[in-house]
Amino acid sequence: SLPLEGGIEAAYRAEIDAAEDKDAKLAEIEDRLNKLRSPYRSAETFWIEEMIDPRATRRLLCEWADLAEPLREPGPSRFGMRP
């Protein structure tokens, strides 16, 4: 989910300008959009299978590096340039 700050005034300028109480209209729009903003909603939309708790990121990256390290081979690449 993208941050809302700074973009609401630009995206909803006509709607805010048409309102009698501009601050109340802005607050209403922010409230409506904040209800829709959720990392779980975004993950579901983009078919993300697993969300990682930020506190577990380092451990999971280390596990991945341990799994990937034996697959790395020193020397020239097996995939060269086509003539």
TADAFEN-V660411 format. One record per backbone hydrogen bond with DSSP energy under -0.5 kcal/mol. CO is the residue of the C=O (numbers start at 1). NH is the residue of the N-H. E is the energy in kcal/mol with one decimal. If there is no record, write none. Layout:
BEGIN
[[CO NH E] [CO NH E]]
END
This chain:
BEGIN
[[4 7 -1.6] [4 8 -1.2] [7 11 -2.6] [8 12 -2.7] [10 13 -0.8] [12 16 -2.5] [13 17 -2.9] [14 18 -1.8] [15 19 -0.6] [16 19 -0.8] [20 22 -0.8] [21 25 -2.2] [22 26 -2.4] [23 27 -2.4] [24 28 -2.3] [25 29 -2.4] [26 30 -2.6] [27 31 -2.4] [28 32 -2.3] [29 33 -2.5] [30 34 -2.5] [31 35 -1.4] [32 36 -0.8] [33 37 -1.2] [36 38 -0.6] [38 42 -2.0] [39 43 -2.3] [40 44 -2.2] [41 45 -2.2] [42 46 -2.2] [43 48 -3.1] [44 47 -1.1] [53 56 -2.5] [54 57 -0.9] [56 60 -2.2] [57 61 -2.6] [58 62 -2.2] [59 63 -2.1] [60 64 -2.2] [61 65 -2.5] [62 66 -2.3] [63 67 -1.8] [64 68 -2.4] [65 69 -2.1] [66 70 -0.6] [68 71 -1.1] [68 72 -0.6] [69 72 -1.4] [78 80 -0.8]]
END
